[in-house]
Amino acid sequence: MGEPIKELAARLRKRHRHLSRWAAREGLTAYRLFDRDLPGYHFAVDRYGGYAEIAEYPWKEGDALHERRRAELVEALSAECGVERREIVVKTHRRQGKGEQYARAGGDLKTIVTEGRLRFEVNLGPYLDVGLFLDQRVTRGWLLARAKGKRVLNLFSYTGAFTVAAAAGGAARTVSVDLSRTYLDWARRNFALNRIAGDHSLVEGDAVAFAAADAGEKFDLAICDPPPASSSRRARGFDVQRDHERLLIALAGRLSPEGAILFSANLGAFELSPKVLERLPGRELTPGSLPEDFRALSAGRMPHRAWLLGNPWLAGNRSSRP
């Protein structure tokens, strides 16, 4: 066994030993195991129950070692982490045009994962994203602990994981807004998995337009976790860096007098506009919002940056830190 292979095996062995024990204590069956931890290994590895998903990130063209390193990683996952080869899924993250985030891979491969008392359906088949953002686990825990009795709005709701956390935490009402009927149907299945009943609405529509509506229901807590960009005509070419100021200032109009916004940008290099903080005083939650399995990442590779904006008792109270 060559030195690079020994180093990879040792790294996976150490991460698996630590994270599998930590995950068992936390009641987690989905977590990140490896994220480009070693030079030349352009891969992230996530565990989903018995499965391991390898996300293959862009590498330097002509890198003759890349194919070999992929094979080494598969071998090491099997040998060091006990993952059956037939339960290892490999996906390639190709650079595409702006807003084209996902390259279709294969057919459905669905499984259920747990996150403490919460359960979620994930699909390891069709796209790079599986329906659950693991880096937002701490934020979901924050919602679970603080949503009781609140009216909660979830914009860009995707498969409804934030809504599930808020509803499970006793939110009086939730409204989830997303352009995709497919994702809203997925959210319904997540509601069913968690036996969520009550006043929980799923709205198929443009989250930006919903936030900007002059009249309408007010919310005590708004969750705003948009994609970095979208080329969808229905989304009107949304770009989070360019458009977040307009979006968040408009969203402030949908808050109750004591309302707050939990905002996250899934872009490590994102910069919040000073005008947002003028209108909505608050504080940044990252890197404290990153869970244990993401804390080893460098600042430049953070999977998200998050802020709590608005209500001073939320924004300024240290006990509210995720």
Order of alpha helices (4+ residues) and beta strands (2+ residues): alpha-beta-beta-beta-alpha-beta-beta-beta-alpha-beta-alpha-beta-alpha-beta-alpha-beta-alpha-beta-alpha-beta-beta-alpha
